[in-house]
Amino acid sequence: MSEALLLAVGLVVAAFVGYNIGGATTGPAFGPAVGAGVLSKAGAAALMSVFFFVGAGTLGRRVVDTLGEELITRSGVFTLETSIIVLFFIGGGLFIGNYYGVPASTSMTAVGAIAGLGVATNSLDWAVMGEIAVWWIVAPIVGFWVSGVIGRYLYPTINQWVAIDASEGPLVEFDRSGTVPKPELGPGTTRRELTGAVVLVAIGCLMAFSSGTSNIANAIAPLVGAGVVDMNPMIVLGSAAVAVGAFTIARRTLDTLGNDITELPLTAAIIVAVVASGIVIGLSAIGIPASFVIVATMSIVGLGWGRATRTMTVGEGIRGEKEAAVSVGALAADEPGDEVREIGEEDPDDIPDAVDLFNPTTTARVVVMQNVVPLVSTIGALGAFYVLFGFVW
């Protein structure tokens, strides 16, 4: 195969990886906003495309420069051929997750494929790999428990502070009676609700920017590192492919993270976005490639679990019995005549069963797939490089 044809194959595979990155990362960034009814799927895709490109074109350049150098210690390992194979397993792994509507971690999938190359060629920096792996374990746990504690103990208080209830209909409408349409609040929309929606979308844009800074390297770093293409056109190509993925296959992950795992009122969606984006930014600040999807997903899961198991105070004052703390799901077992006093802001009659706030089946599917996809990428790349190049290096 000629070098020109091989390069064309590499560009197609890189675009395929970018397409799947768009599908995998749009959900965690804008799933809370879409689930809360603040943003449409098309609007989420448009914002994802713009802010991903901004992140890729600025801080993303640094990640592209360092991804291959830090994990792979031997020069000359990244060739056009090895880059295509690495990109193939990255794209294939991400496609599996997107096909099942579960956003897989692009960072874990990409680093796994590169690590497979490093192990097969005896050029992997194990110290760097170990540091990254530790933070990948710690970060989702932190996201889950911080969101879980907020959902279980602090959500009612925060909701009273924020006092945002999603109204029926659009948040903003346009008065077209004049020459120039004028924006105005929709029916029943309060200024506080509009402010909360703007904050939620802004946080999603920040997460999209963060995704661009770290994930563009997953699509283009192998080819750029091989020295066969320049960075600027590859950033444009990768970002365009991400945009296509955001407008198409990302709809499945937006459904999963916005609707299937947990019901997200506007206040809850803001909490998830703040917790997830805070952790991702913190990891980026210390130079760790952030597992963007895992942290965001586990923050959603944690908040849903926390709200579903939030303790209630159930007392039978008439009979003089002691008050007891029970889970939300246990409210269904109360006997007639019991006096129910709840700690949160909801009316007891309006509190759904635990399964309505936290879907264990969907959650299990998400957690399993997010671990399977990086393993497929890592083991597949390792096996392929051992067979093709293991005895050469």
FENBEL-V899771 format. One record per pair of residues at least 4 apart in sequence whose ideal C-beta (glycine too) atoms are under 6 Angstrom apart, sorted by the first residue. I is the first residue (numbers start at 1). J is the second residue. D is the distance in Angstrom with one decimal. If there is no record, write none. Layout:
BEGIN
i: [I | I]
j: [J | J]
d: [D | D]
END
This chain:
BEGIN
i: [1 | 1 | 6 | 7 | 9 | 10 | 10 | 13 | 13 | 13 | 14 | 14 | 14 | 14 | 15 | 16 | 17 | 17 | 17 | 17 | 18 | 18 | 18 | 18 | 19 | 19 | 19 | 20 | 20 | 20 | 20 | 21 | 21 | 21 | 21 | 22 | 22 | 22 | 22 | 23 | 23 | 23 | 23 | 24 | 24 | 24 | 24 | 24 | 25 | 26 | 26 | 26 | 26 | 27 | 27 | 27 | 27 | 27 | 28 | 28 | 28 | 29 | 29 | 29 | 30 | 30 | 30 | 31 | 31 | 31 | 31 | 32 | 32 | 32 | 32 | 33 | 33 | 33 | 33 | 33 | 34 | 34 | 34 | 34 | 35 | 35 | 35 | 36 | 36 | 36 | 37 | 38 | 38 | 39 | 39 | 39 | 41 | 41 | 45 | 45 | 47 | 48 | 48 | 48 | 49 | 49 | 51 | 51 | 51 | 52 | 52 | 52 | 52 | 52 | 53 | 54 | 55 | 55 | 55 | 55 | 56 | 56 | 56 | 56 | 56 | 57 | 59 | 60 | 60 | 60 | 63 | 63 | 63 | 64 | 64 | 64 | 66 | 67 | 67 | 68 | 68 | 68 | 68 | 70 | 71 | 71 | 71 | 72 | 72 | 72 | 73 | 73 | 74 | 77 | 77 | 78 | 78 | 78 | 78 | 78 | 79 | 80 | 80 | 82 | 83 | 83 | 83 | 85 | 86 | 86 | 86 | 86 | 87 | 89 | 89 | 89 | 89 | 90 | 90 | 90 | 93 | 93 | 93 | 93 | 94 | 94 | 95 | 96 | 97 | 97 | 97 | 97 | 98 | 100 | 101 | 101 | 102 | 102 | 103 | 103 | 104 | 104 | 104 | 105 | 105 | 105 | 106 | 106 | 106 | 107 | 107 | 107 | 108 | 108 | 108 | 109 | 109 | 109 | 110 | 111 | 112 | 112 | 112 | 113 | 113 | 115 | 116 | 116 | 116 | 117 | 118 | 118 | 119 | 119 | 120 | 120 | 120 | 120 | 121 | 126 | 135 | 135 | 136 | 139 | 139 | 140 | 140 | 140 | 142 | 143 | 143 | 143 | 143 | 143 | 144 | 144 | 144 | 146 | 147 | 147 | 147 | 147 | 148 | 148 | 148 | 148 | 149 | 150 | 150 | 150 | 151 | 151 | 151 | 151 | 152 | 152 | 154 | 155 | 156 | 156 | 159 | 159 | 160 | 162 | 164 | 164 | 164 | 164 | 166 | 167 | 167 | 169 | 169 | 170 | 171 | 171 | 171 | 171 | 172 | 172 | 173 | 173 | 174 | 174 | 175 | 175 | 176 | 185 | 189 | 189 | 196 | 200 | 200 | 203 | 203 | 206 | 207 | 210 | 211 | 211 | 212 | 214 | 214 | 216 | 217 | 219 | 220 | 220 | 220 | 221 | 223 | 223 | 224 | 224 | 229 | 234 | 245 | 245 | 246 | 250 | 254 | 255 | 256 | 257 | 260 | 261 | 261 | 261 | 261 | 261 | 262 | 262 | 262 | 263 | 264 | 264 | 268 | 272 | 272 | 272 | 273 | 275 | 276 | 276 | 276 | 279 | 280 | 280 | 280 | 283 | 283 | 284 | 291 | 293 | 294 | 297 | 298 | 301 | 304 | 304 | 305 | 307 | 308 | 308 | 308 | 309 | 310 | 311 | 312 | 313 | 313 | 313 | 314 | 314 | 314 | 315 | 315 | 316 | 316 | 317 | 326 | 328 | 328 | 329 | 329 | 334 | 340 | 342 | 346 | 346 | 352 | 354 | 375 | 376 | 384 | 385 | 386 | 389]
j: [5 | 6 | 80 | 228 | 84 | 84 | 223 | 84 | 87 | 88 | 87 | 219 | 220 | 223 | 241 | 91 | 87 | 90 | 91 | 219 | 219 | 238 | 241 | 242 | 241 | 244 | 245 | 91 | 94 | 95 | 98 | 25 | 106 | 215 | 242 | 242 | 245 | 246 | 250 | 98 | 245 | 249 | 250 | 94 | 103 | 104 | 106 | 293 | 211 | 30 | 48 | 246 | 250 | 31 | 103 | 253 | 254 | 257 | 103 | 293 | 296 | 204 | 207 | 208 | 34 | 44 | 204 | 35 | 254 | 257 | 258 | 264 | 269 | 272 | 273 | 38 | 39 | 200 | 201 | 204 | 39 | 44 | 254 | 258 | 258 | 259 | 264 | 264 | 266 | 269 | 166 | 197 | 200 | 43 | 44 | 201 | 251 | 254 | 246 | 247 | 205 | 52 | 208 | 246 | 243 | 246 | 205 | 208 | 209 | 208 | 211 | 212 | 239 | 242 | 239 | 209 | 60 | 209 | 212 | 213 | 60 | 212 | 216 | 235 | 239 | 235 | 213 | 212 | 213 | 216 | 67 | 214 | 217 | 217 | 221 | 224 | 70 | 217 | 221 | 72 | 78 | 221 | 225 | 128 | 114 | 118 | 125 | 77 | 118 | 123 | 123 | 125 | 123 | 121 | 123 | 82 | 83 | 222 | 225 | 226 | 226 | 226 | 228 | 117 | 222 | 223 | 226 | 384 | 113 | 114 | 117 | 222 | 222 | 113 | 377 | 380 | 381 | 109 | 110 | 113 | 109 | 373 | 376 | 377 | 104 | 109 | 99 | 373 | 102 | 104 | 369 | 373 | 249 | 369 | 252 | 256 | 366 | 369 | 253 | 293 | 109 | 370 | 373 | 291 | 293 | 294 | 110 | 215 | 218 | 111 | 289 | 291 | 112 | 291 | 374 | 373 | 374 | 377 | 218 | 115 | 374 | 377 | 378 | 377 | 381 | 124 | 378 | 381 | 382 | 385 | 123 | 124 | 124 | 382 | 382 | 385 | 386 | 390 | 393 | 130 | 139 | 288 | 291 | 279 | 295 | 294 | 295 | 298 | 146 | 275 | 279 | 295 | 298 | 299 | 148 | 298 | 302 | 275 | 275 | 299 | 302 | 303 | 152 | 302 | 305 | 306 | 153 | 154 | 155 | 271 | 155 | 303 | 306 | 307 | 306 | 310 | 158 | 159 | 344 | 345 | 267 | 345 | 345 | 267 | 193 | 196 | 266 | 267 | 266 | 188 | 189 | 186 | 187 | 186 | 186 | 189 | 194 | 197 | 183 | 186 | 184 | 186 | 181 | 183 | 182 | 184 | 181 | 189 | 193 | 194 | 266 | 269 | 270 | 273 | 277 | 277 | 277 | 280 | 215 | 292 | 216 | 289 | 290 | 238 | 221 | 238 | 224 | 234 | 238 | 225 | 228 | 229 | 231 | 234 | 234 | 238 | 249 | 250 | 250 | 254 | 258 | 259 | 260 | 300 | 362 | 300 | 304 | 359 | 362 | 363 | 304 | 357 | 358 | 357 | 268 | 269 | 303 | 299 | 300 | 303 | 277 | 299 | 295 | 296 | 299 | 295 | 290 | 292 | 295 | 288 | 290 | 290 | 295 | 297 | 370 | 366 | 302 | 363 | 357 | 358 | 358 | 357 | 354 | 357 | 358 | 327 | 328 | 325 | 342 | 323 | 341 | 343 | 324 | 326 | 340 | 323 | 339 | 321 | 338 | 339 | 330 | 351 | 354 | 353 | 354 | 338 | 348 | 348 | 350 | 351 | 356 | 358 | 379 | 380 | 388 | 389 | 390 | 393]
d: [5.3 | 5.2 | 5.6 | 5.9 | 6.0 | 4.8 | 5.4 | 5.6 | 4.3 | 5.6 | 5.6 | 5.3 | 5.7 | 5.9 | 4.2 | 4.3 | 5.4 | 5.1 | 4.2 | 4.2 | 4.3 | 4.3 | 2.9 | 4.8 | 4.7 | 5.5 | 4.1 | 5.6 | 3.5 | 5.3 | 5.6 | 5.8 | 5.0 | 5.1 | 5.3 | 3.8 | 2.6 | 4.1 | 5.9 | 4.1 | 4.2 | 3.7 | 4.6 | 5.5 | 4.3 | 5.5 | 5.6 | 5.8 | 4.5 | 6.0 | 4.6 | 4.5 | 3.7 | 4.5 | 4.7 | 3.2 | 5.0 | 4.3 | 5.9 | 5.2 | 3.3 | 4.9 | 4.0 | 4.7 | 5.6 | 3.6 | 4.4 | 5.8 | 5.5 | 3.1 | 4.2 | 5.5 | 3.4 | 5.0 | 5.3 | 4.6 | 4.1 | 5.1 | 5.5 | 5.2 | 5.4 | 5.5 | 5.1 | 4.3 | 3.0 | 5.5 | 4.2 | 5.3 | 4.6 | 4.2 | 5.5 | 4.4 | 5.7 | 4.7 | 5.2 | 5.9 | 5.5 | 5.5 | 3.9 | 4.3 | 5.6 | 5.7 | 4.8 | 4.4 | 3.6 | 5.6 | 4.8 | 3.8 | 4.5 | 5.3 | 5.8 | 3.9 | 6.0 | 5.2 | 4.1 | 5.9 | 5.6 | 4.1 | 2.6 | 4.2 | 3.8 | 4.1 | 3.7 | 5.2 | 5.3 | 5.6 | 3.9 | 5.5 | 4.8 | 4.2 | 5.8 | 5.6 | 4.1 | 4.6 | 4.9 | 5.6 | 5.3 | 4.5 | 4.3 | 5.5 | 5.3 | 5.6 | 3.7 | 5.2 | 5.3 | 6.0 | 5.9 | 5.1 | 5.2 | 5.2 | 5.1 | 5.1 | 3.7 | 5.4 | 5.3 | 5.9 | 5.6 | 5.8 | 4.4 | 4.6 | 5.6 | 5.4 | 5.3 | 6.0 | 3.5 | 5.1 | 4.8 | 5.8 | 4.8 | 6.0 | 5.8 | 4.9 | 5.7 | 4.4 | 4.8 | 4.8 | 4.4 | 5.5 | 4.9 | 4.9 | 4.4 | 4.6 | 5.0 | 3.6 | 5.6 | 5.7 | 6.0 | 5.6 | 4.9 | 3.2 | 5.6 | 4.6 | 4.8 | 5.8 | 3.8 | 4.8 | 5.2 | 4.0 | 4.3 | 4.6 | 5.8 | 5.6 | 3.7 | 4.7 | 4.5 | 4.9 | 5.9 | 4.8 | 5.0 | 6.0 | 4.7 | 5.2 | 5.9 | 5.6 | 4.0 | 5.8 | 5.0 | 4.5 | 3.6 | 5.9 | 4.6 | 4.5 | 3.4 | 4.7 | 4.2 | 5.8 | 5.2 | 3.1 | 3.6 | 5.3 | 5.1 | 2.9 | 5.3 | 5.7 | 5.8 | 3.5 | 4.8 | 5.2 | 4.2 | 5.9 | 5.7 | 4.7 | 4.9 | 5.5 | 5.2 | 4.8 | 5.6 | 4.2 | 5.9 | 6.0 | 5.4 | 4.7 | 4.7 | 4.2 | 5.8 | 4.4 | 3.7 | 5.4 | 5.1 | 4.5 | 3.4 | 4.1 | 6.0 | 4.0 | 5.5 | 3.9 | 5.9 | 4.7 | 5.9 | 5.7 | 5.1 | 4.3 | 2.5 | 4.2 | 3.8 | 5.0 | 5.6 | 6.0 | 3.5 | 4.7 | 4.8 | 5.3 | 5.8 | 4.9 | 5.2 | 4.1 | 4.7 | 5.4 | 5.1 | 3.8 | 5.1 | 5.0 | 5.1 | 4.5 | 5.4 | 5.2 | 5.6 | 5.5 | 5.3 | 5.9 | 5.9 | 5.0 | 4.1 | 5.7 | 4.6 | 5.6 | 4.8 | 4.3 | 5.5 | 6.0 | 5.6 | 5.6 | 5.1 | 3.9 | 5.5 | 5.5 | 5.0 | 5.1 | 5.0 | 5.5 | 5.7 | 5.5 | 5.6 | 5.2 | 4.1 | 4.3 | 5.4 | 4.1 | 4.8 | 5.6 | 5.9 | 5.1 | 5.3 | 5.8 | 5.4 | 6.0 | 5.5 | 5.9 | 4.8 | 5.8 | 5.3 | 5.4 | 4.9 | 6.0 | 4.6 | 5.6 | 6.0 | 5.7 | 5.2 | 5.8 | 3.0 | 5.8 | 5.6 | 5.9 | 4.8 | 4.5 | 5.8 | 5.0 | 5.2 | 5.5 | 5.9 | 4.8 | 5.3 | 4.1 | 4.3 | 5.0 | 4.6 | 5.7 | 5.8 | 4.4 | 4.3 | 5.5 | 5.9 | 5.9 | 5.9 | 5.9 | 6.0 | 5.4 | 5.5 | 4.0 | 5.1 | 4.9 | 3.9 | 4.1 | 3.7 | 5.1 | 5.8 | 4.4 | 5.0 | 5.5 | 5.1 | 5.9 | 5.8 | 5.6 | 5.8 | 4.0 | 5.7 | 4.5 | 5.3 | 5.4 | 3.9 | 5.9 | 5.5 | 5.7 | 4.0 | 4.6 | 4.8 | 5.4 | 5.2 | 5.1 | 3.4 | 5.9 | 5.8 | 5.7 | 6.0 | 5.1 | 3.8 | 5.9]
END
